[in-house]
Amino acid sequence: MTSIDLSNMTPEQRHLETLRRRGAQVIGPDGSRVELNSFFVGNVVNDCIRMGCNAITYDLFLPDIDEPMMIAIWDGHIDSGSVKGICECLAAR
């Protein structure tokens, strides 16, 4: 198994890698789960730019966490946390 050096990453890349290592998945509108990775984030950033969005949010699945979680992605930034926390973060933008 290859180890990834987190020290050479941007804060956003570290955050994404930490979520990925914890088994985080995005929950689709139909309840399906999608792997959270740099390709997914890149597509979301492009969609955000194309549609003129401030951010795009998704429900987030994290193993062993029962509280509803969300992820917000915009312009290369990633925030994740409780639904309330993400809503407050977006409201402050």
C-alpha positions in Angstrom: 0.0 0.0 0.0 1.4 3.4 -1.0 1.5 6.2 1.6 0.5 9.7 0.6 2.6 12.5 2.0 0.0 15.1 3.3 2.7 17.7 4.1 3.1 18.6 0.4 -0.6 19.2 -0.2 -2.7 22.4 -0.1 -5.1 22.6 2.8 -8.0 21.7 0.5 -6.1 18.6 -0.8 -5.3 17.5 2.8 -9.0 18.0 3.8 -10.1 15.9 0.8 -7.6 13.2 1.5 -8.5 13.0 5.2 -12.2 12.7 4.2 -11.4 10.0 1.6 -9.3 8.0 4.1 -12.2 8.1 6.6 -14.5 6.6 3.9 -16.5 9.7 3.1 -18.9 9.5 0.3 -21.3 12.0 -1.3 -24.9 11.0 -1.2 -26.8 11.6 -4.4 -30.4 12.7 -4.8 -31.5 9.1 -5.2 -29.6 8.0 -2.1 -26.7 6.5 -4.0 -23.2 7.1 -2.7 -20.4 8.4 -4.8 -16.7 8.3 -4.0 -15.3 11.6 -2.8 -12.1 12.2 -4.7 -10.2 15.0 -6.6 -12.0 14.2 -9.9 -15.4 14.6 -8.2 -14.3 17.9 -6.6 -12.8 19.2 -9.9 -16.1 18.4 -11.7 -18.1 20.2 -9.0 -15.8 23.3 -9.2 -16.3 23.3 -13.0 -20.1 23.0 -12.6 -20.1 25.8 -10.0 -18.2 28.1 -12.4 -20.4 27.1 -15.4 -23.7 27.7 -13.5 -22.5 30.8 -11.7 -23.0 29.2 -8.2 -21.5 30.5 -5.1 -21.1 26.9 -3.9 -22.6 23.4 -4.4 -23.5 21.3 -1.4 -24.1 17.6 -1.0 -25.1 15.4 1.8 -22.1 13.5 3.1 -21.8 10.0 4.4 -19.1 9.3 7.0 -18.8 5.9 8.6 -19.6 5.8 12.3 -21.2 9.3 12.3 -25.0 9.3 12.7 -25.4 13.1 12.6 -26.4 14.4 9.1 -23.3 15.9 7.5 -22.7 18.0 4.4 -19.9 19.1 2.2 -19.7 22.5 0.4 -17.4 22.9 -2.6 -16.6 26.1 -4.5 -13.6 27.5 -6.4 -11.3 24.8 -5.1 -12.4 25.2 -1.5 -13.9 22.4 0.5 -15.8 22.7 3.8 -17.5 19.7 5.5 -19.3 19.4 8.8 -22.8 19.4 10.3 -25.7 20.7 8.2 -26.0 23.7 10.6 -22.2 24.4 10.4 -22.2 24.3 6.6 -25.3 26.5 6.3 -23.7 29.0 8.7 -20.4 28.9 6.7 -22.3 29.6 3.5 -24.4 32.4 5.0 -21.2 34.2 6.1 -19.8 34.3 2.6 
